[in-house]
Amino acid sequence: MTAVQNVLISGASIAGPALAYWLGQHGIRATLVEKAPAPRTGGYSIDLRGAAIDVAERMGVLDEIRAAITDITRIAMVDARGRTKAELDSSLLAPGDRSLEILRGDLVSLLLGAAGGAEYRYGDTITALERRDDGVRVSFDRAEPATFDLVVGADGLHSNVRGLAFGPEQPYRRFLESYVSIFTVPNHRGLDREVRLFNTPGKVLVLYQTPRAADAKALLLHRSPEETDIDRRPAEEQRRHLRAMFGGMGWETDRILSDMDQAPDFYFDSVTQIAMDRWSSGRIALLGDAGYCPSPMSGQGTTLAMVGAYVLADELARHTEPGPALAAYEGRMRPYVAANQAIADPGLAFIAPQSGLGIAARNLTLKAGPLLSVLSRFGTKLSKASESVELDAR
Ligand SMILES: Cc1cc2nc3c(=O)[nH]c(=O)nc-3n(C[C@H](O)[C@H](O)[C@H](O)COP(=O)(O)OP(=O)(O)OC[C@H]3O[C@@H](n4cnc5c(N)ncnc54)[C@H](O)[C@@H]3O)c2cc1C
């Protein structure tokens, strides 16, 4: 019998439900508290790669994931008039059977379905954590206080649990000198299962469409050597900032900027990694983006969340005390996190080159067959990183 019997998880997106599923498999009770009033549907596309595919298979959701993939295979780089300058077959970035792209909301629904045995509390949040010898006394915004053997923060980049247990975010942030926005827009261009990228130095508009949604998604990313507080400003200021940054840039940007005002799901944030010396403090632990966000530029956040959930539950089941279990979780995950966080810098250089020369060089690389080795080297690094963990430790 493990000493941990009763776990509170903050956040019901990817890491939270994946952990709830695996705890259930080990006979450990999970309660999830999620600040959103209901499960969120839709969302942008995310990737499951390498070991995360094995975790999904062990959860019995791999066939459903395969049935829901976005099925995007071609990525085109276009110029200010929409003419294709270079094209890329996305399978070059990772072999198809070890890389699956799916909409975030679809994956969340599948994980929630798999982890149906857990208790879910939507529309609530933790307000205080009090460490006691035998557990953590937790206060909530709405529910009555309760004591849990372990509290896990799976509540994303701006984790509430991390703030309560480890203090403000700033010392743990690694700002990747850029800001990103994503939102749904009408599919004016009639895109069909494809991605188009339009760059000017340090800026990119990405438009894509998947068979899972009639509309398209627009992603606007710009470099910013200075870290400002724009990611913490009201959405209206962020929209103004984007209009100033991208207005008149060419191709579809002006139409996208006017669509932005009607977008139901406007998202804006800094591109940031979370780097911490430790992911637990007593009986409070961090999982997924909350502890080790690799940033959207790595494309590996979902993979880390899924694998981290598996490893954390595995170690809790192997140990009778939470301390050694959390140390073992960290020991197994650290090199994996480091390898996958390292993908973000080359990812950013690829998606948003800093200069006109950089954009031209990238497009030339994609066009010139022999130079594709540069890309396949990046693909190899990505694949290696996503596989570099042992699920069946010891
Ligand atoms: C624009 C963008 C593009 C991305 N592209 C990719 C990609 O291509 N590939 C990829 O693998 N990853 C991508 N990611 C990253 C991916 O979305 C995350 O890494 C992944 O979702 C991490 O899962 P998580 O469960 O740890 O955190 P999250 O998915 O962030 O979930 C956190 C959950 O906690 C909840 N929460 C927050 N605060 C509280 C609170 N106070 N109380 C209770 N609940 C709370 C939130 O509502 C949310 O449900 C992208 C991210 C963004 C923003």
The ligand as an SDF file (V2000), in Angstrom:
LIG
                    3D

 53 58  0  0  0  0  0  0  0  0999 V2000
   -0.1610   29.0390  -28.9380 C   0  0  0  0  0  0  0  0  0  0  0  0
    0.3120   27.7120  -28.4130 C   0  0  0  0  0  0  0  0  0  0  0  0
    0.7180   26.7280  -29.3090 C   0  0  0  0  0  0  0  0  0  0  0  0
    1.1780   25.5150  -28.8320 C   0  0  0  0  0  0  0  0  0  0  0  0
    1.5960   24.5670  -29.7140 N   0  0  0  0  0  0  0  0  0  0  0  0
    1.9950   23.3720  -29.2590 C   0  0  0  0  0  0  0  0  0  0  0  0
    2.4130   22.3440  -30.1530 C   0  0  0  0  0  0  0  0  0  0  0  0
    2.4300   22.5150  -31.3620 O   0  0  0  0  0  0  0  0  0  0  0  0
    2.7730   21.1490  -29.6340 N   0  0  0  0  0  0  0  0  0  0  0  0
    2.7530   20.9160  -28.2820 C   0  0  0  0  0  0  0  0  0  0  0  0
    3.0630   19.8180  -27.8520 O   0  0  0  0  0  0  0  0  0  0  0  0
    2.4180   21.8600  -27.4210 N   0  0  0  0  0  0  0  0  0  0  0  0
    2.0310   23.0790  -27.8730 C   0  0  0  0  0  0  0  0  0  0  0  0
    1.6590   24.0340  -26.9980 N   0  0  0  0  0  0  0  0  0  0  0  0
    1.8370   23.7960  -25.5650 C   0  0  0  0  0  0  0  0  0  0  0  0
    0.7680   22.9470  -24.9700 C   0  0  0  0  0  0  0  0  0  0  0  0
   -0.5010   23.5480  -25.1230 O   0  0  0  0  0  0  0  0  0  0  0  0
    1.1050   22.8090  -23.4770 C   0  0  0  0  0  0  0  0  0  0  0  0
    2.4480   22.4820  -23.3230 O   0  0  0  0  0  0  0  0  0  0  0  0
    0.2720   21.7070  -22.8630 C   0  0  0  0  0  0  0  0  0  0  0  0
   -1.0820   22.0570  -23.0160 O   0  0  0  0  0  0  0  0  0  0  0  0
    0.6380   21.5360  -21.3840 C   0  0  0  0  0  0  0  0  0  0  0  0
   -0.4010   20.9300  -20.7190 O   0  0  0  0  0  0  0  0  0  0  0  0
   -0.6660   21.2220  -19.1850 P   0  0  0  0  0  0  0  0  0  0  0  0
   -1.8330   20.3640  -18.8420 O   0  0  0  0  0  0  0  0  0  0  0  0
    0.5970   21.1180  -18.4290 O   0  0  0  0  0  0  0  0  0  0  0  0
   -1.0650   22.7580  -19.1020 O   0  0  0  0  0  0  0  0  0  0  0  0
   -2.2430   23.5500  -19.7780 P   0  0  0  0  0  0  0  0  0  0  0  0
   -2.7000   22.8830  -21.0140 O   0  0  0  0  0  0  0  0  0  0  0  0
   -1.8430   24.9710  -19.8370 O   0  0  0  0  0  0  0  0  0  0  0  0
   -3.4500   23.4100  -18.7190 O   0  0  0  0  0  0  0  0  0  0  0  0
   -3.5060   24.0660  -17.5160 C   0  0  0  0  0  0  0  0  0  0  0  0
   -4.9330   23.9230  -16.9760 C   0  0  0  0  0  0  0  0  0  0  0  0
   -4.9670   24.4850  -15.6640 O   0  0  0  0  0  0  0  0  0  0  0  0
   -6.0910   25.3070  -15.5740 C   0  0  0  0  0  0  0  0  0  0  0  0
   -5.8160   26.3250  -14.5640 N   0  0  0  0  0  0  0  0  0  0  0  0
   -5.0520   27.4270  -14.6800 C   0  0  0  0  0  0  0  0  0  0  0  0
   -5.0520   28.1090  -13.5400 N   0  0  0  0  0  0  0  0  0  0  0  0
   -5.8280   27.4300  -12.6660 C   0  0  0  0  0  0  0  0  0  0  0  0
   -6.2270   27.6380  -11.3220 C   0  0  0  0  0  0  0  0  0  0  0  0
   -5.8470   28.7440  -10.6530 N   0  0  0  0  0  0  0  0  0  0  0  0
   -7.0360   26.7370  -10.7270 N   0  0  0  0  0  0  0  0  0  0  0  0
   -7.4560   25.6370  -11.4200 C   0  0  0  0  0  0  0  0  0  0  0  0
   -7.1220   25.4050  -12.7110 N   0  0  0  0  0  0  0  0  0  0  0  0
   -6.3220   26.2860  -13.3260 C   0  0  0  0  0  0  0  0  0  0  0  0
   -6.2860   25.8830  -16.9650 C   0  0  0  0  0  0  0  0  0  0  0  0
   -7.5940   26.3580  -17.1660 O   0  0  0  0  0  0  0  0  0  0  0  0
   -5.9710   24.6590  -17.8090 C   0  0  0  0  0  0  0  0  0  0  0  0
   -7.0990   23.8560  -17.9890 O   0  0  0  0  0  0  0  0  0  0  0  0
    1.2130   25.2550  -27.4390 C   0  0  0  0  0  0  0  0  0  0  0  0
    0.7780   26.2410  -26.5410 C   0  0  0  0  0  0  0  0  0  0  0  0
    0.3340   27.4490  -27.0180 C   0  0  0  0  0  0  0  0  0  0  0  0
   -0.1260   28.4840  -26.0310 C   0  0  0  0  0  0  0  0  0  0  0  0
  1  2  1  0
  2  3  1  0
  2 52  2  0
  3  4  2  0
  4  5  1  0
  4 50  1  0
  5  6  2  0
  6  7  1  0
  6 13  1  0
  7  8  2  0
  7  9  1  0
  9 10  1  0
 10 11  2  0
 10 12  1  0
 12 13  2  0
 13 14  1  0
 14 15  1  0
 14 50  1  0
 15 16  1  0
 16 17  1  0
 16 18  1  0
 18 19  1  0
 18 20  1  0
 20 21  1  0
 20 22  1  0
 22 23  1  0
 23 24  1  0
 24 25  2  0
 24 26  1  0
 24 27  1  0
 27 28  1  0
 28 29  2  0
 28 30  1  0
 28 31  1  0
 31 32  1  0
 32 33  1  0
 33 34  1  0
 33 48  1  0
 34 35  1  0
 35 36  1  0
 35 46  1  0
 36 37  1  0
 36 45  1  0
 37 38  2  0
 38 39  1  0
 39 40  1  0
 39 45  2  0
 40 41  1  0
 40 42  2  0
 42 43  1  0
 43 44  2  0
 44 45  1  0
 46 47  1  0
 46 48  1  0
 48 49  1  0
 50 51  2  0
 51 52  1  0
 52 53  1  0
M  END
$$$$
